[in-house]
Amino acid sequence: MVRGKNVAVALNELRFTKKAASPLVAKVLDSAIANAKNLDESVNLDNLYVQTAFADKAPNSQMRRWRPRAMGRATQIVKGMSHITIIVSDQEEV
């Protein structure tokens, strides 16, 4: 949804999208912008574009929790995990 767009436009779209992951992706994009500013003070934030954005499986891939059950037993709750990667660049993707 945000790939190849200006970061200001991408943040604006993420803030007004009613998807469950949009606040998380907006936080990651804010972090990528801050990292770009921290690495190079002369970077113009108005010229930054989202070059790459994807989510992939985390190394452990699942968080394990246990839930008590009847007769002293326990069942496993498996919660999935993923990594979100966003790369910003000052060149517009063609």
Contacts in CASP RR format, 6 or more apart in sequence:
PFRMAT RR
TARGET T0000
AUTHOR 0000-0000-0000
METHOD contacts of the structure
MODEL  1
MVRGKNVAVALNELRFTKKAASPLVAKVLDSAIANAKNLDESVNLDNLYV
QTAFADKAPNSQMRRWRPRAMGRATQIVKGMSHITIIVSDQEEV
1 13 0 8 1.000
1 14 0 8 1.000
1 17 0 8 1.000
2 10 0 8 1.000
2 13 0 8 1.000
2 14 0 8 1.000
2 25 0 8 1.000
2 29 0 8 1.000
2 50 0 8 1.000
2 53 0 8 1.000
2 86 0 8 1.000
3 50 0 8 1.000
3 51 0 8 1.000
3 52 0 8 1.000
3 53 0 8 1.000
3 93 0 8 1.000
4 49 0 8 1.000
4 50 0 8 1.000
4 51 0 8 1.000
4 92 0 8 1.000
4 93 0 8 1.000
5 13 0 8 1.000
5 49 0 8 1.000
5 50 0 8 1.000
6 46 0 8 1.000
6 48 0 8 1.000
6 49 0 8 1.000
6 50 0 8 1.000
7 29 0 8 1.000
7 33 0 8 1.000
7 45 0 8 1.000
7 48 0 8 1.000
7 49 0 8 1.000
7 50 0 8 1.000
7 88 0 8 1.000
8 46 0 8 1.000
10 29 0 8 1.000
10 50 0 8 1.000
11 26 0 8 1.000
11 29 0 8 1.000
11 30 0 8 1.000
14 22 0 8 1.000
14 23 0 8 1.000
14 25 0 8 1.000
14 26 0 8 1.000
14 29 0 8 1.000
15 22 0 8 1.000
15 26 0 8 1.000
24 84 0 8 1.000
25 53 0 8 1.000
25 84 0 8 1.000
25 86 0 8 1.000
28 84 0 8 1.000
28 86 0 8 1.000
29 50 0 8 1.000
29 86 0 8 1.000
29 88 0 8 1.000
32 86 0 8 1.000
32 87 0 8 1.000
32 88 0 8 1.000
33 45 0 8 1.000
33 48 0 8 1.000
33 88 0 8 1.000
36 43 0 8 1.000
36 45 0 8 1.000
36 48 0 8 1.000
36 88 0 8 1.000
37 43 0 8 1.000
37 45 0 8 1.000
43 90 0 8 1.000
44 90 0 8 1.000
47 90 0 8 1.000
48 88 0 8 1.000
48 89 0 8 1.000
48 90 0 8 1.000
49 88 0 8 1.000
49 89 0 8 1.000
49 90 0 8 1.000
49 91 0 8 1.000
49 92 0 8 1.000
49 93 0 8 1.000
50 86 0 8 1.000
50 87 0 8 1.000
50 88 0 8 1.000
51 87 0 8 1.000
51 88 0 8 1.000
51 89 0 8 1.000
51 91 0 8 1.000
51 93 0 8 1.000
52 85 0 8 1.000
52 86 0 8 1.000
52 87 0 8 1.000
53 84 0 8 1.000
53 85 0 8 1.000
53 86 0 8 1.000
53 87 0 8 1.000
54 84 0 8 1.000
54 85 0 8 1.000
55 82 0 8 1.000
55 83 0 8 1.000
55 84 0 8 1.000
55 85 0 8 1.000
56 82 0 8 1.000
56 83 0 8 1.000
56 85 0 8 1.000
57 81 0 8 1.000
57 82 0 8 1.000
57 83 0 8 1.000
58 80 0 8 1.000
58 81 0 8 1.000
58 82 0 8 1.000
58 83 0 8 1.000
60 81 0 8 1.000
61 80 0 8 1.000
61 81 0 8 1.000
62 78 0 8 1.000
62 79 0 8 1.000
62 80 0 8 1.000
62 81 0 8 1.000
63 78 0 8 1.000
63 79 0 8 1.000
63 80 0 8 1.000
63 81 0 8 1.000
64 76 0 8 1.000
64 77 0 8 1.000
64 78 0 8 1.000
64 79 0 8 1.000
65 76 0 8 1.000
65 77 0 8 1.000
65 79 0 8 1.000
66 74 0 8 1.000
66 75 0 8 1.000
66 76 0 8 1.000
66 77 0 8 1.000
67 74 0 8 1.000
67 75 0 8 1.000
67 76 0 8 1.000
67 77 0 8 1.000
68 74 0 8 1.000
69 75 0 8 1.000
END
